[in-house]
Amino acid sequence: MPNEKRYNHLNLKIAFEPLKCVTTNDEGRYYITPNNDKYYSVTTVTGFEKSQFFAEWRRNNPIESRRVTRRGNSLHSIIENYINNEEIDPSLEGIRLFHQMKPMLHKIDNIYAQEVPLYSSLLGLAGRVDCVAEYDGVPSIIDFKGSTRCKRESDIKNYFMQATAYAIMWKEMTGRRIDQIVILISSEDGTTQELIKNPVDYVSDLKQAIEKFKLFKEQSAAKASVVE
């Protein structure tokens, strides 16, 4: 399937070094930086308060959980290939969600980076950003989401915190400011959502999420030492 748009990719001449990713049942996901620092993943920290709910849901719905994971991976792969100006396989599982999202994808241009590892010593977090590019001409962190149904903004504050963390990491690593965060959601109920926010508005929420996560880890470590 040929592309309807040709994307411009910018060469920032910045080397994004790979990070070692570790996932365990006890600690979740964390990364080891080139300086050998251990930084927890952005999604682990920002989604911390919902993690127990989703863990239980996955245990109770293993088939649907695997399907949703496949759907998300497929959608991300299709979008990444499309923005890289590669032809798309129309038989892939996430193709319908991709077509729904395509009008919003066409607002993206001047790609700075895709699926690159980012980290911040200021935040003590790391992760892989979906896309850093201009959205309607504005430098943005852009995150792509697949969903079963339309999302309420009140339920996805973790999405905005995650994108804000990437905006901070990007500025710390490149010196380039991000002016907005963009969450694009394509749902199986036929809806699409374009959520554009100012990352400044979520810095306080992000800091609180980091502190709550740290406190939980400290309390867990203290309980473990008592048991031993």
Sequence and secondary structure as in RCSB ss.txt:
>XXXX:A:sequence
MPNEKRYNHLNLKIAFEPLKCVTTNDEGRYYITPNNDKYYSVTTVTGFEKSQFFAEWRRNNPIESRRVTRRGNSL
HSIIENYINNEEIDPSLEGIRLFHQMKPMLHKIDNIYAQEVPLYSSLLGLAGRVDCVAEYDGVPSIIDFKGSTRC
KRESDIKNYFMQATAYAIMWKEMTGRRIDQIVILISSEDGTTQELIKNPVDYVSDLKQAIEKFKLFKEQSAAKAS
VVE
>XXXX:A:secstr
   S    B          EEEEETTTEEEEE TT  EEEEHHHHHTHHHHHHHHHHHHH HHHHHHHHHHHHHH
HHHHHHHHTT    TTSTTHHHHHHHHHHHTTEEEEEEEEEEEEETTTTEEEEEEEEEEETTEEEEEEEEEESS 
  GGG HHHHHHHHHHHHHHHHHHS    EEEEEEEETTS EEEEEE GGGGHHHHHHHHHHHHHHHHHHHHHHH
HH 
